[in-house]
Amino acid sequence: MEEHLVDWSRAQFALTALYHFLFVPLTLGLGFIVAIMETIYVKTGSLEWKKITKFWMTLFAINFAIGVATGIIMEFEFGTNWANYSWFVGDIFGAPLAIEGILAFFMESAFFAVMFFGWNKVGKKFHLLSTWLVAVGSNLSAMWILVANGWMQFPIGVEFNPDTVRNEMVDFWAIFFSPVAVSKFLHTIGSGYVISALFVVGISAWYLLKERDTIFAKRSMVVGATFGLVASLFLFLSGDESAHQVAQKQPVKLAAMEGLYEGKEGAGIVAVGILNEEKTLENDEEVYHFEFEIPYALSLLGYHDPFAFVPGLKDLVYGNEERGIESAISKMEKGKIAVQALRDYKEAKRNADEVGMAEAKAKLDANMQYFGYGHLEKPEDIVPPISLTFYSFHIMVTLGGWFLTLFGIVLFFFIFNKDIVKQKLILLSAVLSIPLGYIAAEAGWIVAEVGRQPWAIQDLMPVGVAVTDISTTNVMISFFMFAVLFTILLIAEVKIMTKQIAMGPEEAH
């Protein structure tokens, strides 16, 4: 496959995914925040809470409408740019996306109309139920998509059919309850909740800085900060489980996240550091220009044991017999046996040679778990871009710590009845933290997706094999078309949002 085609196809999908995830997180969390606010309104009957609910509901609706467009385009790209991948995954990837479209998206879309337009047309309780169902539906949509993504990271519950050259689902529940899928779902929605809380707290802080709508702003800020503090704690717990799953299922990704070349017991996490870009697997350069390490933290994070051995990139590429770690070279040999066995199976089938088919299938089944390695050129190909993975991971974790601190500080002032209006630095920090939430979420996706390169499906299919054999020029043209389109959509959303925010929490929408 032409190298430029693969690069442009990856770039186009990355562009779509990154833009799409600028819209999705706010939908995931703001729906629940709005539902909480409306619950308070229904319980108290306070028109102030109704006004608060309707204001944030309007911002939710704007984001929801624009976010749908990028999601639809991204799903179409699986067929246009990644046809080999789409064929190879069979029904495993299609089934969760179909359920998402039929069940979750339908549910949230249907009740969205009631939520947004039904204030004076249905009863309070039914309207409240509709709001909660929209919030739940948004998260169910994310769940099915993340189940599909989790399978790409850890493919289980399937059998490969050499007759169709497709993976076929044999255990739906193994796929659905995959520990990677579960941890990915929980961590992703947690990041969405934190972003939504930052959005509510930051905009409320802007009103307080402007000394307008202070009752609205303070009440919104309390709900947002409380939701955000709980979500931040949940995010750290789910992040711990995600790192544990990465250590078990994708150790190369974990090593790249920490720039760990040499495996060691009691491995630490580099809290702050700058990588030496000259360092490679083949030379003896220092890994860092400087670093500050938290001892034992990586072993604890990855294996829940402070003294556990964490394999480095050299162990995983070249093997470590003492530790029982198989080399990439050995896996490549088995992968080539699997690839050749598939060819032999097809040839035997054409010749109606049942004995040959059985022998070839036995070889294929024995080596199928390494099938993707048969398409690699050299063992070093299993190493993802280290710098991008390393810095993205550390940006994500550092910002997550700041968000937890910010929510705690904001709530401190409300709990102890301090006047937060006078705390200009805190309010300004809250406003400036809104974009930081998105940066942290995008960094997390970079870790997840760049960190598993070169795999489209872990160990089974490299990205270079997954791409559609089409004109590079066509992909380039569509890349720039999508870049312009998505940028226009983003600018439109920001302008509509800022206009609505400037109008303030008026009763009429």
Order of alpha helices (4+ residues) and beta strands (2+ residues): alpha-alpha-alpha-alpha-alpha-alpha-beta-beta-alpha-alpha-alpha-alpha-beta-beta-beta-alpha-beta-alpha-alpha-alpha-alpha-alpha-beta-beta-alpha-alpha
